[in-house]
Amino acid sequence: MQKEFILQNFRDLKKSASLLAGSVKKYKPYTPKAQYTPRQMEYYDALSFRYEKTVEVALYLFRSLESYLYSAESDTLRNRLLTMEKLGIIDSADVKTTFNKLHLSSKNQLTMAAEVLFCDENSMEIQAAIFAGTDKLTFLDIKQFKGTLFSLRQQAEVYVNEHMNWRADLTESRRKEIPEIPVRALSEAIGNSLCHRDFAIPKGNEVAIFKDRIEIYNPGLFPEEINPEDFFTGAEHSILRNPLIAETLYKSKDIERWGSGIKRIHDECAANHIKVDFKRLKTGFVVVFYRPKWEQGEGLGEDDWNLKSKVKSNEKMSEKMSEKMSEKIHAIITEDRFISAAGIARKMGVTSRTVERALAKLRTSGKIKRVGPDKGGHWEVAA
């Protein structure tokens, strides 16, 4: 039975590879600055889809082969590829070979795309800040993030998730935490801002949290010949400023499909009754998420009238629960100054995200202070 399953996977791979080969034979180099009609873009969309499908089927075959031959599976994709290399099924799992295939290296030198994607020491940065009001006159917190593009995205997402508002839906048997701005929309906006920025401009990306809105800014002008609203239907095609970065993020599943980011942000916000604007600036492009006034019923939707009437009582209950949780975390840290956020979460039986938010509040209030890195550091408790 397992052999037949592997054979079927192999037949699927041959079919996918054959279709991909047919597309490659007709390949014409893609020119980012050229204007293509929807019909002309169909070829590139089909080529991308067939490539992705072939890789997906190949990895599925490798996994089934590994399980059949060794009765075990590798814990990482790299180890699985190394196993396939030893079996002679693939030529190489070498990083250099992979970079060459992705066009991320040239003449034994990394391209700028490779540097920002995979090197910690690069020119990329994100400035993140929380402002007291609706302007930039007074800030409550400011951070500067450095690292790879993947790391920057994660750091920015964690920062926003920690500092935006969440409410507790207590109408069901299990507590459900709901963010004021859809997490998926924020993640998409941050990813897009990094992928489509202009690297010729030294200015960094920005994440700004105001009293009434959250802004995700990137120093890269939006193409003049199209409008952000043109992407709402999903029919418009993206004009790639950084095709190598976009291609790598696409293959790593960090972006789903070229030209679909704005549509997903718009649709996600519309589904959650959140206002969002896409604004051209003289210095770049910004996505603006308007924070809902839950106490007035904003962002709850027509199907949440019962919940709307309970928001205030839920908020009071949530505040009390939050205070109790902060007290428990404070006590745990007092006993063990070297405990991690994950350790606190396990000890309390709650999610790590819940603990991170509580820790952020305790830090802001000055009750605790983190000394040193996440790994190897410790907590200091105010007297």
C-alpha angles and dihedrals in degrees: 000000000000091000091054089049091053091047090052090051089051092051089049090051092050090051093048092046091050092053091047091050090053090054093046092054088061094044119144118184113261114236111205094203094049122098113235128192118233089254092053090049092054090078093055092045090052092047092051092048093049092048092050092046093050092051091047093051091045092053090048090053091048090052094051091046092051092049092049097046100039104019086232140078130227117253093225136037091237092057090049091052090048089053090052089049091054089050090052093241094121129029100231144349091195118139092224091055091048092050090050091052090050090048088238094130133048127187091351090306126113116241121232088256090059092047095055092041100048112009120086091206105066141117095263122111140156122213112208126186144165116219127204096225141006095295137052097255097103125027126194097194137007132188138176119210125201133178141076120338090254091051093046091054092051094046092050093048092050091048094053094043091052095050105037121085124269127189130205118235103209097169092100131056092260123055111248122198115213123190122221090232120037108260092218092055092050091048091050092049093050092047092049092048091056096041097048102036121122108251091194087072113077093208115108131233117267138216112192125183113198130179092259105024149017119230127200110194133186129182096237125103117235112242109272095218094064138040128225089241090062088073096056092090094046092235097107121088124229122249104219117219092179106028096172092053092044091049093051093047089048092053092046089052092242089123120030103206135350113262095014100096098088091046092052092049091048094046094045092051093044091052090053096042093245122145115231131178131196108208132190114217131187089245101038145306132302136193112210121201113192112219112233123236098231093183087064094045096256116152094016100099133213093288093058102065092121090049091045091060090051099047096098094047090045091050091052090048090046091050091053091048090048091052092050091048091050090051091051092048090048089053093048092051091047089057096042116025092181098054117123128228089251089052091052090049092052092047093051097038094236135116122279089238090058091051093047091055092048091048090050090055092048090051093049091050090051094239093122137020131198115226118194130353127326089259112051097007129108143212127255118206120210115241 
